[in-house]
Amino acid sequence: MPIISAAQPIPLACIDGFGEAYYGRPELILDPGARLANSAWSFVDPSIGERFVTELGRDLEDGTWDARYGHLRMQPFFEGSLRLIAAHP
């Protein structure tokens, strides 16, 4: 049975709640509901989550994030770890 695996580009306007869906909209992951909807956050110690929110919030407010990664806000797709795997009999 042949198995096909292909990278799936993630669109900038992706509405799914997985981490890479926020690649160009990092302010959305500051919302506690967005983090609760992403199961990966359940494995993160609460103190680390708090530090993440503090540091990302600061970097967004002072422009550090945009200076480093602002180009992602205009990138229509992100090729991350999302893969489509299909088996054909």
C-alpha positions, 0 to 999 in steps of 0.5 A: 500500500503506497503512502503519500506524505505532503507538507500542507501550507498553513494560510495566514487566515487559518482559523484552526487553533493549533500553534502554527495557525498563529504564525502571522497573528501572534497577538491572538495566542495571547488570548487564554481561550486560544491557548486552551483550545490548543492541546499542546499548552496542556503540557506546558507548566503554568509558570512557563505559559505566564512567562510566554504571555508576558514576554510576547506581550512585551515584544508585541507592544515595543515592536521587537516581534515585528522587527524580527518577524513582521514579514510573517504578517504578510506571508500568505502561507507558512510551511510548518510541520503540518502534513497530509498523509494518505494511504492508497490501497 
